[in-house]
Amino acid sequence: MYKLIIVDDEYSTRNGLKLCINWFEYGIEVAGEAENGIKGMELAGRIQPDIVLTDVKMPGMDGIEMVNRLKGQHPDTKFVFISGYDDIEYLKSAMKMDAVDYILKPVNLEELNAVIEKIMAMTKREENRKDMLQQMNARLNQSIPLLREKFFIQLIRDGHADRLSMEKRIDFLDLKLSYDAPYCALIIRINNPRTVFATMTEQNTQLISFAIQNICQEIVDARVYGNVFEHQRGEYVLLVALPEAEGEDIIFPLVSELMGSLNGFLSRMAEAISLTIGVGGTVEHMGLLADSYKMAAEAIERKLFLGKNQVITFDVMAAQKDVDYRLINERMAVFASVLKTGDIGEVSLQLDKLFAELRTSAGIGFIDCQRICLQLLLVTSQFLSEFGMRMGDLGERESDAWSQLMKLETIDDMCLHLKDYLTAVCERIGSRQEKPIPEVITAIIRIIHERYSDNLTIADIASQVYLAKTYICLLFKQETGETINEYITRVRMEKAKERLTDSDQKLSEICSSIGYVEPSYFTKQFRKYTGMNPSDYRDLHRRMN
């Protein structure tokens, strides 16, 4: 029930207002009455009314002064003034008091009902608004962890944010961090996350993520101020505020404890999981944390060369030389030549020389190393196709070699993976050299290489070797592992790659020179074969050379 008090110096008015309306129907209780402003103040203090009906002109303290005092003490109370026709000056003052309404004496019942309905409508709206604000505040409080995470992500991505706005957010999010303290960013990354999480249930994935963050936060809270959050799946970022007394000296004991505790936890998991930690440089204040994060990210990428499951600092690769793509291309060419011999010792030696060059190249990154390894696989695949050896288990191993390479994160793992696959390839080359290729297959290959620039068809080839089309298609597939049309396309694509790399011919000229009439169809086939447009392929290889 809403509580109402009536303040009027006339008893008849007070009594009439109590009896003339069924207040209960409005959900209102007449909780008290007073004969002047002084007693009205005392009554309001005791009852805490929701509505006050008050006369304007009263002895002792008038309604204007009473309401003026009560408004500060009861800001949500609704005030309605009652005034006679001769109280114009009082009414003018009352109109400045932000009252709900004004009623003239004698009180008109319909007018009073309309005012009460107006008050109730206002009250309902205010209550709804309060309920909505309470719900929004409750949801906001529930979202604080997400808002903190969003704030931290903006810190490491955007950087150099406005200090005032950052301090407001720090205060709102109740973070025990100072803008002016020196900071350091650490990245804790699960090695090979795609492989690790691929076979794991979502429940276990979330459990590991929660555990890693919880362990990190406990260790940080015991030593310094800082916060940990999951930046992306398998990557956790730790932002540490360094104490003035210890400064950077606290970092390495902290990182050592983190590595030991996390490895201890992960070793108890059923899945084989390992971590690498990248340590960024110290920055002067919170607004520069993006710089420290960038250094930590560059450090952790160095596991490509240094290996996994260790701590890597941002300055570890500072003394190494720039990448020499010309020398790398020469190594690739030698590898392609040696591969044809099937000598695994020589192939392994050339592979070691190539990877030795990569290991000493500071300017080369993970993507470039991966691309070079993929080129090695492509050279091998082209050789196997040309000599009809992409069949059976070797064909399956080739497919597996491509997919597994995309999951490897260190240069040593890439090298070992390629050596394992190339050992099988060299064994197949050795066994193939002992088995002569059927004369008809040799003839078909020769015809294709001689006439690839023509509108060559299987019927043309069949007529030249004096055999049926169906038979030569079946025989060629059995001996080489690919169809005649696939072989024709590959020969044309390889010739196109040579012309794109070694000449300034227009694309339309290259298209017609390798047996295609429509440049658009040639472009489509080239993109399907190489994964890029002819023009992009030309630009890429010219930059490398």
N, C-alpha and C positions, 0 to 999 in steps of 0.2 A: 504494500500500500504506500502511496505517496502521502507525505505529511503536509498539512496546510495550517497556517496560523492566520488569524484575523486580528488586525490592529486598528481600532477605531474608538474614539472617545464617546460615542453614542451606543448605549447598551442595545437599543432597539435595532440599530443597524447591524451590530455584531450578531444578535440573535436571529434577525431576519436572514442574514447571509448563511447562517448555519442551517436554517430550516427550509429555505426556498428551493434548494437543489438537493437531489439525491446524490450526494457526493460518492457514496459507495459504488454506484454504477460507473463512475469514472475511475474507480480504483483509488479514491482519495479519502483520507481520514482527516477530519478537523481535529487537530492535535492540541489546540490551545487558542486562547484569545487574550488580548491586552488592550488597555484603555489609552495608552500613549506610547510615544517612541521609546522612552526609557524602559518601560516594562516590556515593550516589544523586543528590545535588544536583549534583555535578560531571558525572555522566553525563547527567542531564536537560538541563544547560546546553549540552552538546555535541550531543545527539541531537534535542532538541525533541520529546519523545514525545507521542503522542496518548493513550496509555493507560499508567498506572502501577499495577502490582500490587505492593503493599508490605506487609511485615510491620509489626505495630504495635510490638512490643517488640524493640529492637535496641540493641547497645552503641554508644557514641559519640554518635550522634544517632538517636533513635527515629523511627518512621514518622509520628507525630503532628506533631512539630516540622518534619520534612522537608516534609510535605504543606502545612503552614501557610505555609512559606516559598515553596514552589513555586507555590501557588495565585495569588500576586500576579504571578509572572513568567510563568506559563502558564495563563491563565484558562480556556482551552478544553480543557485536559487533563482526562481522566476518571481518577479515583482509585478503586481498590478495595483495601480493607484486608483483611489476612489475620491472624487472631488465634487463639491457643489458648484453651482453656476457662478456664485460670487467669489470663488477662489481662483480667479484667472491668473493672478501673479504667481500663486503657488503652483498652478498647473503648468505655467510656462517653465518654472524651475524643474518640475517633475519630468517634463518632456525631454530634458537634457540627461536624464538618469538612465537611459537605455532600458526602460521598463518594457514588459511585454505589451501592455496596453493600458488604457485609461477608461474609467467608467464614471459617468456623471450621476449624481444623486438627483432624484430618487433612482435607485438601481432598477434598470429594466431587465426582467428575467431572461428574455431572449438574448439580449446583449451579453448578459453574464454567461449564459450557456455557450455562446459563440466564443467568448474569451477563454473559457475553460477548455473547450475543444481545441482551440488554437494552442493553448499551453500543452495539452496532452500530445498533440501532433508534434510540437517542437521537442517535447521530452522523448518521445519515441524515436525521432530522428537522431537526437543526440545519443541515446542509448545504443541505437544501431551503429552509429559512427564509433562510439567507444568500443563496442564489441568487435567491430571490424579492425580497429586499431590494435586491440588486444590480440586478436588472432594473427594480425600481420606481425606484431612484435614477437609473438610466440614462434611463428615460422622463421622470423629473422634470427632469433636466438638459436633455433635448430640449425640454421644455415651458416652459423659463424665458422665452423670448420671448413666448409666449402669456400666461404668468402676469404678466409685466411689463405687457403691454397691458391685462390685466384690472385690475391695480392702478391704472394711470393712468385708466382709464375710471371706476373707483370714486372716484378723487380728484375728477374734474370733475363727477360726478353727485351723490355723497353729501355730500362736504364735512364739515368739522368732525369728522373721525375722531379716535379716541383716539391721542394722540401715541406712547405706548409701543408699541402694536401697529403703528403706521405705521413706526416706527424698526426694529422687528424685521423687517418685510417688506422695508424698504429694504436692510437688511444681508443678508437671505436672497437677495434678487434681485440683489445685487452692483451696486447703483445708486450712482453717484458724486453723490449728492444729500444735502443737509443739510436737516433739518426747519426750522431757524430762519432760513434765508436768505429774503430777499424774492423773490417769484415773480411771473411774468406769463404769462398764457395767450394764445396766438395761434391763430386758426382760419384754415386755408388751404382754401378751398372752390372746387371746379371749378364754373364757371358752367353752368347748364342741364345738370346731370349726366344726367338721364333722356334727353335728346336726344343727348348726347355718347356715352353708353354703349350706346344702343339699336342703333346700327349697327356697333358695335365687337366684335371677337372677344374671348372671355374671356381669351385669352392676352395680347392687347394691353392689355386693361383691367388685368390684374395687372401687366404690365410698367410701365405708367404709374404705377400705385400704388407699386410698388417704387422706381421712379426718383424720384418726388417725395419719398418718405420718405428715401431715401438722400441726395439733394441737401440737404434740410433738415438732416439729422443731421450731414453733413460741415461745413456752414456753422456750425452751432451749436457743434460740437466745436472749431472753430478759434477761436471767440471766447469762449464761456461754457460752462457746464454746462447740459444740457437733454436732453429726449427728445421724439421725434416718434412718433405712432402714428395709425393710421387708425381714426377713430371710427365712421364709417359710409361707405358707398360715395360717393366724391367729396368727403369731408370729412376733413381731416387736422389734428390738434391738436398744437401745439408748446408744451411746458411749459418755461419758461426760468427758471433760477436766476440772479438778477441779482448781479453782483459788487459788493461794498461800495464799491470805489473809484469805479466808474462809475455804478452804480445804473441809473435809468431812461434815462440818456443813451445807453446801449448799444442800446436797443430800436430806434430809428428807423434807425441805420446797418445794424443786423441785418436789419430788415424790408426795407430798400431792397435789400440784397444778395440776400435771398431772392427778392424779386419779380423782380429782374433775371435771376438764374440760372434760376429756374423758367420764366419766359417765354422765355428763350433755348432751353431744352430743348424746351418745348412747340411753339415755332415750327418746330422741325425735324421734328415729327411730321406724318404725312400728314393727320390729323384736325385741324380747327380747334378748339383748346381754349384757354380763357382762365381766369384765376383772380381771385378777390377775397380779400383778407386782412383779417380783423377782429382788432383789437388790444384786449385787455382791460386793466383797470387793474391796478396793482401791489398785491399783498397782502403782509402781514407775514410769513407763514410758509406752509408747505406745506398745512396743514390748511384754509386759506382759498382754495385754488385753485379750488374750485367757484364762488366769487364772481367771480373773474377770468374764468373760462370763460363765465359767464353774461353778463358785460359784453361779452366778445368776440362772443358769439352775437347779442346785441342790436345791436352795431355792424355786424356783417356783414349783418344783415337790412335795414340802412339803404340797402343797394345798391338797394332798391326805388325810392328817391328819387334817390340819388346816382350810380347807374350802376355798371357792372361793371368788372373789370380794374383795380382800384385798392386802396389801403390805406385802411381806415376805422377810426377810433379810437372808443372807447366814448362819448366826450362830444360827438360831432359834432352831435347833434340837440337839444342841451339847451335851446336858446332858442325852439323853435317852439311854436305854440299848440295847444290841444286841438282834437279833431275836432268839427265842428258838423254832426251828422247831419241836423238840420232843414234847413239850407241845402243839403246834398247832395241830400236828397229833393226840394227845390224845383228844383234843377238837373235832376234826373232827369225831373221832370214837364214842364219846359220842353223838354227834349230830345225827349220823346215827342210833344209837340205839333208841334215844328219838323220832326221826321222825316216827318210826313205831307205836308209841302210838297214834299219831294224836293229842296230847295235845299241842295246840298252845302256851299256857303259858310256858310250859317246853321247847318247841322248841325255843321260843323267848329268854328265859333265857340263853340257851346254845349258841345261836347266839351272844348274848350280851357279854358273857364271851370270846368267840373266838375273837370278834372284839376289846374287851378291850385289849387283848393280842397283837393284831396287832397294836393298837394305841400307845403302849409303846415300840415298837420295832423300833429303829433307823435304823437298818441294812436292813430293808425290804423296797422294792421299789414298784412303781406302778405296774409293771408287775407281781411281786410275789403276791401282794394283789389281783390282777385280777385273777391270776391262782387259788388261794385258793377259791375265790368266784365261779369260774367255777367248781371247784371240788365239792363244796356244791351242785351246780345245777346238777352235774353228779350223785352224790349219790342219790339225790332226784329222778332224772330221772330213774335210775336203780331200785329204790324201786317201783316207779309207774309202770314200765314195768313188774316187777316180779309179781305184784299183779293185773295186767290188768286194770290200772286206767288212762292210757294215751289216753283218748278218749274225743271227743267233745270239749267243751270250755276249758277244762283243758289242752288238747293237744295244743290248740292254744296259751294259756297263757304261756305254757312251752317254745314254740318257741319264743314268744315275750320276755320272761325273759332272754333268752340267748342273743338275739340281742341287747336288751336295756342295758344289763350289759356292753357290749363292748363300750358303749358310755359314761359311767359314769367316773368321774374324781376324786371324793373324796370318802373316806372310809365311811363317813356318808351316802352319797347317795347310795353306794353299800349296806350298811346294811339295809336301809329303803326299797330299792328295793327288796331285798331277803325276808324281813319280809312280805311285801305285797304279794309276790308270795306264800310263805310258808303258809300264812293264808288260801289261797284258797286250797292249797294242804291238809292241816290238816282238813279243812271242808269236802273235798272229802273223806279223810280216815275215818272220823267219819261216814259219810253217807254210806260208803262201808262196814264198820263193821256191820251195821245194815242189810245189804243185803247179804245173803249167796252166795258164789260162786257155780255155778252148779257142781254137783258131777263129771261129765265127764271132766270138765276143770281141776278140782283138780287131776283127774287120769292122764290126759295128762301131766300136770306139773310134777307129781311124776315120770312118765315113763321117761320123758326127763332128770330129775335130776339123775335117776338111770342109764340110758344108754347113756348119752351124749358122752362117750368115745368110743362107738361103731359106726359102720357105720349106724347110725339110719336114717330111712326114714319115711315119713308120712304114707306109706303103713304099715310099722311095727307097728306104733302107732295105726292106724285104726283097725288093726287085734286084738290088745290087748284090745281095748275098745268096739269091736264088732259093729263098726259103719262105714259108708262109708267115704272114704277120703274127698270127696267134702263137706260132712256135717260137719265133725269135723273141717275142715279148715275155713268154714264160721262161725261156732259157736265160735271157738277160737278167731277169728278176732273181732267178735262182742263183746265178753266179755272182752277181754284184750287190744284191740286196736292195736295189732301187729299180724303178721302171725306166724304159728308154726315154720317155718324155721328161721325167725328173732329171735324168742325166743331161739331156739336151739343154734344159733350163739352167742347170748348174754350170755347164760349160759357157753358156751365153752370159750368165751373171758374173762369172770369173773374168771373162773377157771385158765385160762392162767395167768391172772394178779396176782392171789394168788401165783402160783408157781414161777413166775418171781421174786416176792417180797420176798417170804419166803423160797426159796430153791436155790440150786446151780445146778439144773438140766440143761443139755444142751438144746438148743432150739429144737433140733430134738426129744429129749425125751419128752419135754413138748408137742410138736406138736402131737406125736402119742398117748400121754396119754389123749388127749382131743378129739380124733376122727378124726384127719386130717392125711392124708397119705403124702401129699406133703408139705414140709417146706415152699416152696415159696408161696403156696396158703395160708398157715396159716399166713405168714408174711403180705401178701396183706390184708387179712381180719382184722388182728390185727391193721394195720395202718389205715384202713378205720374206725375201731371202736374207736380207741383211739387218732388218729392223729399222732402217732409216731411208729417207729420200736420197736419190742420186746426188743432188746438190749438197745436202748435208754431209754425205759420205766424202765428197770431194773436198769440202772445206775442212773437215776433221783431219783427214790424212795429210793435207797440205800444211796444216798447223803443226802436226807431229814431225813432219820432215823439214 
